Amino acid sequence: MNAAFFDTNILAYAADTNGPEPTKRDTARALLQSRTIVVSTQVMIELYAVMRRKLHYGAESAFDWVSTLRDEKVIELSAADVLDGLMLARRFEISHFDALILQAATRAGLDVLYTEDLNHGQTYGSVRVCNPFIEDFLQ
């Protein structure tokens, strides 16, 4: 299986059992099953917040879902990674949170980030962004 970095939004769609976008849920789930999953501690924290606030999961259920990610490859960012991420944010004029996701993918040695938050097909440093919910999805 190919490893890829997964942004919070892809995981949130996979967890959204009653949401208005079942096609996105199914796509996200299939993608997660077809790749080795890599996330960062930032993604884990963001996912918990999204599950509680937007998906209306109870605290225990959200914790249980997020805790399954500890069995995947989890990237912990250092202070140097944060500074490199901030430089990426300035270079590409993107949010610092998105830049930290890109930095974590870079640190993991991956060249693919699945997200719908950045420009599909664009390469940021060594990481190419793929939005799995659009027609010309690059696998």
C-alpha positions in Angstrom: 0.0 0.0 0.0 1.2 3.5 -0.8 1.6 5.8 2.2 0.0 9.2 2.1 -0.6 12.1 4.5 -4.2 12.7 5.4 -5.6 16.2 6.4 -8.3 16.5 9.0 -11.1 17.1 6.6 -10.6 13.7 4.9 -10.8 11.9 8.2 -13.8 14.0 9.3 -15.7 13.0 6.2 -14.9 9.3 6.9 -16.2 9.7 10.4 -19.4 11.6 9.4 -22.0 8.8 9.6 -25.1 11.0 9.3 -23.8 13.9 7.3 -25.3 15.4 4.1 -22.5 14.2 1.9 -22.5 10.4 1.8 -20.5 10.4 -1.4 -17.6 12.2 0.3 -17.9 9.9 3.3 -17.7 6.8 1.0 -14.8 8.3 -1.0 -12.9 9.2 2.1 -13.4 5.7 3.6 -12.3 3.9 0.5 -9.2 6.1 0.3 -8.3 5.4 3.9 -8.5 1.7 3.3 -6.4 1.9 0.2 -3.4 3.7 1.7 -1.1 3.6 4.6 -2.3 6.4 6.8 0.0 9.1 8.1 -1.2 12.0 10.2 0.3 14.4 12.7 -0.6 15.2 16.3 -2.1 18.4 14.9 -4.5 16.4 12.7 -5.5 14.3 15.7 -6.4 17.3 17.8 -8.2 19.0 15.0 -10.2 15.9 14.2 -11.3 15.6 17.8 -12.5 19.3 17.8 -14.4 18.8 14.5 -16.0 15.6 15.7 -17.2 17.3 18.9 -18.2 20.6 17.4 -19.4 19.9 13.9 -20.2 16.2 13.9 -21.8 16.2 17.4 -19.9 13.2 18.6 -19.9 12.7 22.4 -16.5 13.1 24.1 -16.0 9.4 24.6 -16.9 8.4 21.0 -14.7 11.2 19.5 -11.9 10.1 21.8 -12.3 6.4 20.7 -12.3 7.4 17.0 -9.3 9.6 17.3 -7.4 7.1 19.4 -7.5 4.6 16.5 -5.1 6.9 14.7 -2.3 6.1 17.3 -1.9 2.8 15.5 -1.0 4.7 12.3 2.2 6.6 11.6 1.9 9.8 13.6 4.2 12.7 13.0 5.2 15.0 16.0 6.4 18.4 15.0 9.4 20.0 16.6 10.0 23.7 17.1 12.2 23.7 14.0 9.3 22.1 12.0 7.0 24.9 13.3 9.4 27.5 12.0 9.8 25.7 8.7 6.0 25.5 8.4 5.7 29.3 9.1 8.1 29.9 6.3 6.0 27.7 4.0 2.9 29.7 5.0 4.7 32.9 4.0 6.2 31.5 0.8 2.9 30.1 -0.5 0.5 32.6 1.2 -1.5 29.8 2.9 -2.7 29.5 6.5 -0.1 28.5 9.1 -2.2 25.5 10.0 -2.2 24.2 6.4 1.5 24.9 6.3 2.1 22.8 9.4 0.2 19.9 7.7 2.5 20.3 4.7 5.6 20.4 6.9 4.4 17.2 8.7 4.0 15.4 5.3 7.5 16.6 4.3 8.9 15.4 7.6 7.3 12.0 7.0 9.0 11.8 3.6 5.7 11.7 1.7 5.0 13.4 -1.6 1.1 13.2 -1.4 -1.2 15.1 0.9 -5.0 14.3 0.7 -7.0 17.4 1.5 -9.6 19.7 0.1 -8.2 22.8 1.7 -5.3 23.5 -0.7 -5.0 23.8 -4.5 -5.5 20.3 -6.1 -2.5 19.3 -8.1 -0.2 22.0 -6.8 3.1 21.1 -5.3 4.2 22.9 -2.2 7.8 22.2 -1.7 8.1 18.4 -2.2 4.4 17.6 -1.4 1.7 17.4 -4.1 -1.9 18.1 -3.0 -4.7 15.8 -4.1 -8.3 16.5 -3.5 -10.1 13.2 -3.8 -13.5 14.8 -4.2 -13.0 16.4 -7.6 -13.3 14.8 -11.0 -9.7 14.8 -12.1 -8.5 13.3 -8.8 -4.8 12.3 -9.1 -4.1 9.0 -7.4 
